[in-house]
Amino acid sequence: MKVLLAVGVCMFILAVSADDLRMPNFQRTAKVGDWVMVKLEGNVEMKQTVTGVTDKHIVIMTEMIMDGTVINTSTSESSLDDTYDPEKYDSPHGKPKVYKGKVKLKGEDVDCWIFEQPVADGNVLKAYFSEKVPVNGMVRSELGDTVTLEVIDYGRE
């Protein structure tokens, strides 16, 4: 469930505004061949590769990898015009917050945007985004004290 939540956040959060702070839509700068490899909980990795970009959409191929073997491949398309307005977000657990901070990316402290959303059982989902990471900007996500997603590598083919 935590893996699905992390992947959902990765695909869903495209642009956030809160308290007059606007997080950029990181997909708008993507180019065909951009890729990111992330480690998920357990022995699972996910590679996302941009396979198509137009002025309105981005196409991302996602490969789920377990023990070095691709176990699932899917393709998704997102609108580059999509935005996410936390003021309209209807959650019984509270409104999200967005603020700037720092996060470690491959051993280096980098500037980032932090998205925080209260979830069930009093936990908080935290997602960290940086313009340095291609495809969608996500560097790391946490659910409570558990890291659910973390970038291990990225680049351009």
C-alpha positions, -999 to +999 in steps of 0.1 A: +000+000+000+028+024+009+045+017-025+012+025-043+008+057-023+043+068-032+038+061-069+004+079-067+020+110-053+047+108-079+022+108-107-004+131-092+014+161-078+022+183-108+018+218-094+009+230-060+000+264-046-005+272-009-001+303+011+009+321-021+038+297-025+037+280-059+056+248-067+066+245-103+053+218-126+085+199-130+072+179-160+071+210-181+109+209-186+111+172-194+127+161-226+125+127-244+151+104-229+150+119-194+149+092-168+149+087-131+155+055-110+140+053-075+142+028-047+109+019-032+102+000+000+115-036+000+136-048-028+117-028-055+130-002-078+111+019-104+125+035-135+106+062-152+116+074-187+101+102-208+091+087-241+071+116-256+066+153-251+043+177-269+033+213-260+003+198-240+013+163-228+041+142-215+043+104-219+062+084-193+071+047-194+073+032-159+092+000-153+089-018-119+120-038-111+124-065-085+158-083-079+171-068-111+142-081-132+115-059-148+082-073-135+059-047-149+059-020-176+033+006-181+029+039-199+010+070-187+002+104-202-001+136-182-013+170-193+013+197-189-015+221-180-026+200-149-024+218-116-032+208-081-050+233-058-047+224-021-075+248-013-098+225-033-084+193-018-111+176+002-094+154+028-108+144+061-072+145+075-064+181+068-051+205+041-016+200+026+012+224+032+040+235+007+072+251+017+108+253+007+137+233+023+167+211+017+169+174+009+199+150+002+201+140-034+229+115-042+248+128-011+244+165-019+221+189+000+199+206-026+171+232-025+137+216-028+100+221-024+083+200+004+047+189+001+032+177+034-002+160+036-018+146+068-031+111+062-049+083+081-037+072+116-021+106+123+007+100+098+020+127+075+030+120+039+060+142+029+073+145-006+104+164-016+108+179-051+139+194-069+144+209-103+175+188-105+155+156-109+142+150-144+108+135-153+087+147-123+111+163-098+104+139-069+135+132-048+121+114-018+088+106-001+081+096+035+051+082+053+056+089+089+091+077+097+093+054+067+111+064+035+087+051+007+106+064-023+141+078-029+160+087-060+191+066-066+201+079-101+188+100-129+199+114-163+193+119-200+196+092-226 
